[in-house]
Amino acid sequence: MTIYSQHANRGKTQILATYQGPGGVTSKTVTSLGDSCLAVPIVDALNRISAFATVPVSVHDRRERRVDYYPRKHIAALTDAAARADLLSGAHSLWYEYVCLRLHQALADLENALVAVPDTVSRAIRTELEAEEHELRAALNDFSGTSSGDGPEIERHWDFGHSFVKHDDGMNTLSDDTRAQLDRREAEFTAEGRKKAVGDLRVLVTAHSRGGGMWASLDDPSCELFAEPYDSDGFYLTVQTPEPGDDDGLWEIEIGRWEPDDPDEEHGEHTSATGSVVVGCALPAAPDADEIAHLLKSVDEKPLLLAQWAETPVGTALAGTTMVVTKRYDS
């Protein structure tokens, strides 16, 4: 329920926390740094942490034609390092577990950013997270009627449905559209099916975060990853998780190519094109995040590797991987 920013002041860079207080919007200095470059990743991580912690308890869970609330368990991870493992072990719903995963990543990013700053700055940031957790819990207890009313006045105001955070994390994680999309995907899941789908989602999203490729995107964060690096001569890569409810479904890796709709146009100069799968790898076991990240890094570093992979015969592994081609679509 806080928005973070940086501000130059007298030769230093201040990190500011801005929130709705008793007297309106209030800003306070969290800490200051001599190098503005060190402040950038800290401010970015703090904004994501605040948003991922706040939004799930600020919206209704409307799955299964009911109105409910999302869990609060993730809030403990802001200050309790041991609780962060729990962010990767639940199966409440696709969207909630997706947010928990992104919160876990944001907390890890913050820890990495704090390695480069003085201890006084690290302590100030951790104190800020303690304030954020305490105030959010107090506001939620007041909202739910479980507050004793004996504590100090809540300094940071919070209103259900009107969270005061910076929403955009570059992935639309917290958007209504993403939540609705994931809710629709799990609509027919059994409890076991949802647990499996959550596990697949964690692999896909974690691989995307580790892949390092600016050309990879999560077209649907729960089922498909798409990568089309620049200068790949029209070739692209997709990574797909099993379809909902398909207990025997397999992960699939596909290499495809955009074919110009006008046969007289050349690749790279076409005005419109249709994607066509060339080879596919149905994996006998679910991959781990590092295996998928390796694929992304490989094609990011050598885009034309996709063209080489597209020539791989059935029964042979894609060069540099253990993923065996199980089908060619041009034969």
C-alpha positions in Angstrom: 0.0 0.0 0.0 3.0 2.2 -0.6 4.6 3.7 -3.7 8.4 4.1 -3.8 10.5 6.6 -5.7 13.9 8.2 -5.7 14.7 11.9 -5.5 17.9 13.8 -5.9 18.7 16.0 -2.9 22.0 17.8 -2.0 24.2 15.4 -4.0 22.5 12.3 -2.8 19.6 10.1 -3.9 16.8 9.7 -1.4 14.5 6.7 -1.5 11.0 7.9 -0.6 7.9 6.0 0.6 4.6 7.6 -0.3 1.3 6.4 1.1 -2.2 7.5 2.2 -2.0 8.8 5.7 -4.4 10.3 8.2 -3.8 13.7 6.7 -3.8 12.7 3.1 -0.9 11.6 0.8 2.3 11.5 2.8 5.9 11.0 1.8 8.9 10.1 4.0 12.5 9.4 3.4 13.4 5.7 3.9 17.2 6.1 3.3 19.6 7.9 1.0 22.5 6.7 -1.2 25.4 8.4 -2.8 25.0 6.6 -6.1 21.6 6.9 -7.9 22.3 3.7 -9.8 22.2 1.7 -6.6 18.8 3.1 -5.8 17.1 2.1 -9.1 16.9 -1.7 -8.4 15.9 -1.1 -4.8 13.0 1.2 -5.7 11.9 -1.2 -8.4 11.9 -4.2 -6.1 10.2 -2.3 -3.3 7.4 -1.2 -5.7 6.8 -4.8 -6.8 6.9 -6.2 -3.3 4.4 -3.6 -2.1 2.1 -4.3 -5.1 2.3 -8.1 -4.9 1.7 -8.0 -1.1 -1.2 -5.6 -1.3 -3.3 -6.4 -4.3 -4.2 -10.0 -3.5 -5.9 -8.8 -0.3 -7.5 -5.9 -2.0 -9.6 -7.8 -4.6 -12.3 -10.5 -4.4 -11.7 -14.1 -5.4 -14.6 -14.7 -7.7 -13.9 -18.2 -8.9 -16.7 -20.8 -8.9 -19.4 -18.2 -9.0 -18.8 -17.0 -5.5 -17.3 -14.1 -3.7 -14.5 -14.8 -1.3 -11.1 -13.3 -0.2 -7.6 -14.4 -1.1 -5.2 -15.7 1.6 -3.0 -13.4 3.6 -0.2 -15.9 4.2 2.2 -14.2 1.7 2.4 -11.1 3.9 4.7 -12.8 6.4 7.4 -13.2 3.7 8.1 -9.5 3.7 10.0 -9.8 7.0 10.4 -13.5 7.7 13.0 -15.1 5.4 11.8 -18.6 6.5 8.3 -17.8 5.3 9.5 -17.1 1.8 9.7 -20.8 1.0 6.0 -21.0 1.6 5.5 -18.7 -1.4 6.5 -21.6 -3.6 4.5 -24.4 -2.0 0.8 -23.5 -2.2 -2.0 -24.5 -4.6 -4.8 -22.1 -3.7 -5.4 -20.8 -7.3 -3.4 -20.2 -10.4 -3.5 -16.4 -10.0 -2.7 -16.2 -6.3 0.2 -18.7 -6.7 1.4 -16.7 -9.7 1.5 -13.5 -7.5 3.3 -15.4 -4.7 5.9 -16.6 -7.2 6.4 -13.0 -8.5 6.6 -11.8 -4.9 9.3 -14.4 -4.2 11.3 -13.2 -7.2 10.9 -9.5 -6.1 12.1 -10.3 -2.6 15.1 -12.1 -4.1 15.8 -9.2 -6.4 15.8 -6.8 -3.4 18.2 -9.0 -1.5 20.6 -9.0 -4.5 20.3 -5.2 -4.7 21.1 -4.8 -1.0 24.4 -6.6 -1.4 26.0 -3.6 -3.0 24.9 -1.0 -0.4 26.1 0.0 3.1 24.7 -1.9 6.1 22.9 1.3 7.3 20.9 1.4 4.0 20.1 -2.4 4.2 18.8 -1.9 7.8 16.7 1.1 6.7 15.2 -0.9 3.9 14.4 -3.9 6.2 12.8 -1.5 8.7 10.7 -0.1 5.9 9.5 -3.6 5.0 8.6 -4.2 8.7 6.6 -1.0 8.7 4.8 -2.1 5.5 3.9 -5.5 6.8 2.8 -4.2 10.2 0.6 -1.5 8.7 -1.0 -3.8 6.2 -1.8 -6.4 8.8 -3.3 -3.7 11.1 -5.4 -2.4 8.3 -6.6 -5.9 7.4 -7.5 -6.7 11.0 -9.4 -3.4 11.2 -11.2 -4.3 8.0 -12.2 -7.8 9.1 -13.2 -6.6 12.6 -10.5 -8.6 14.4 -8.5 -5.6 15.6 -8.4 -5.1 19.4 -8.5 -1.4 18.9 -5.8 -0.9 21.6 -2.9 -0.3 19.3 -1.6 3.0 17.9 -3.4 4.7 15.0 -2.8 3.2 11.6 -0.3 5.4 9.8 -0.8 4.0 6.3 -4.3 3.8 5.1 -5.7 0.9 3.0 -9.0 0.5 1.3 -10.3 -2.7 -0.1 -10.5 -2.3 -3.9 -8.4 0.8 -3.9 -4.8 -0.3 -3.2 -2.2 2.5 -3.3 0.5 0.8 -5.2 2.4 0.9 -8.5 0.7 -1.8 -10.5 2.7 -2.3 -13.7 5.5 -4.9 -13.2 5.9 -5.3 -17.0 4.1 -8.6 -16.9 0.5 -7.5 -16.1 0.6 -9.9 -13.2 -1.9 -7.9 -11.2 -4.3 -6.9 -14.0 -7.9 -7.9 -14.0 -7.4 -9.5 -17.4 -4.6 -11.8 -16.2 -6.6 -12.8 -13.1 -9.7 -13.6 -15.3 -7.6 -15.5 -17.8 -6.0 -17.7 -15.2 -9.4 -18.2 -13.4 -10.9 -19.4 -16.7 -8.1 -21.8 -17.3 -8.5 -23.5 -14.0 -12.4 -23.5 -14.1 -12.6 -27.2 -14.8 -9.6 -28.3 -12.6 -9.9 -30.9 -9.9 -7.9 -30.1 -6.8 -5.1 -32.4 -8.1 -5.3 -30.9 -11.5 -4.9 -27.4 -10.1 -1.9 -28.5 -8.0 -0.2 -29.9 -11.1 -1.0 -26.8 -13.1 0.4 -24.5 -10.4 3.6 -26.6 -10.5 3.8 -26.2 -14.3 3.2 -22.4 -14.0 6.1 -22.1 -11.5 8.5 -23.9 -14.0 7.4 -21.7 -16.9 7.5 -18.4 -15.1 10.8 -19.1 -13.3 12.4 -20.2 -16.6 11.2 -17.0 -18.2 12.8 -14.9 -15.5 16.1 -16.8 -15.8 16.2 -17.0 -19.6 17.7 -13.6 -20.0 16.1 -13.1 -23.4 14.3 -9.9 -24.2 12.6 -11.7 -27.0 10.8 -14.3 -24.9 7.2 -13.6 -23.7 4.6 -15.4 -21.6 1.7 -15.3 -23.9 -0.3 -17.1 -21.2 1.6 -17.3 -17.9 0.1 -20.7 -17.1 0.6 -22.6 -20.3 2.8 -21.1 -23.0 6.1 -19.3 -23.5 7.0 -17.8 -26.9 10.4 -16.7 -28.1 11.3 -15.1 -31.4 14.7 -13.5 -31.2 15.8 -10.8 -33.6 17.6 -12.1 -36.7 16.1 -15.6 -36.4 15.1 -15.6 -40.1 11.5 -16.0 -39.1 11.9 -19.0 -36.8 10.4 -19.1 -33.3 10.2 -21.3 -30.3 7.2 -22.2 -28.1 7.1 -24.1 -24.8 3.7 -25.5 -23.9 2.5 -27.1 -20.7 -0.1 -29.9 -20.8 -3.8 -29.0 -21.5 -6.1 -28.7 -18.4 -7.6 -32.0 -17.4 -5.3 -34.1 -19.6 -3.7 -36.3 -17.0 -1.5 -38.0 -19.7 -0.6 -34.7 -21.4 3.1 -33.9 -22.1 5.1 -30.7 -22.2 5.9 -29.8 -25.8 8.7 -27.9 -27.4 8.0 -26.7 -30.9 10.1 -24.9 -33.5 8.1 -23.0 -36.1 8.5 -20.4 -38.8 6.5 -17.5 -40.1 5.6 -18.2 -43.7 4.6 -15.1 -45.9 1.0 -15.1 -46.8 2.0 -13.7 -50.2 4.3 -16.4 -51.8 6.0 -13.6 -53.8 7.3 -11.9 -50.7 10.6 -12.7 -49.0 11.1 -13.7 -45.3 11.7 -10.5 -43.3 10.0 -8.3 -45.9 6.5 -9.7 -45.8 3.5 -7.7 -44.8 1.6 -10.6 -43.2 2.6 -14.2 -42.3 1.2 -17.3 -40.8 3.1 -19.4 -38.3 3.8 -23.0 -39.2 5.2 -25.6 -36.8 8.3 -27.5 -38.3 9.4 -29.8 -35.5 8.0 -30.8 -32.1 9.5 -32.5 -29.0 7.0 -34.2 -26.7 8.9 -34.5 -23.4 8.6 -37.8 -21.5 8.9 -35.9 -18.2 8.2 -32.4 -17.1 11.3 -30.2 -17.5 12.7 -28.1 -14.8 13.1 -24.3 -15.0 16.8 -24.5 -15.8 16.3 -26.7 -18.9 13.8 -24.2 -20.3 16.0 -21.3 -19.4 18.9 -23.0 -21.2 16.7 -23.1 -24.4 15.9 -19.4 -24.1 19.5 -18.4 -23.5 20.7 -20.5 -26.4 18.4 -18.9 -28.9 18.9 -15.4 -27.5 22.7 -15.8 -28.0 22.5 -17.6 -31.3 19.1 -16.8 -33.0 19.9 -18.9 -36.1 20.2 -22.0 -33.8 16.4 -22.2 -34.3 17.0 -22.8 -38.1 19.5 -25.5 -37.2 17.0 -27.1 -34.8 14.3 -27.0 -37.4 16.4 -29.4 -39.5 16.6 -32.0 -36.7 15.3 -35.4 -37.8 12.9 -37.5 -35.6 14.7 -39.4 -32.9 17.5 -36.9 -32.6 18.0 -34.3 -29.8 18.1 -30.6 -30.6 21.7 -29.6 -30.8 23.1 -28.7 -27.3 20.0 -30.1 -25.5 18.6 -33.5 -24.3 15.2 -32.7 -26.0 14.5 -35.3 -28.7 12.4 -34.5 -31.8 9.3 -36.7 -31.7 7.5 -35.3 -34.8 8.2 -33.4 -38.0 5.4 -31.5 -39.5 6.9 -31.1 -43.0 7.1 -34.8 -43.9 
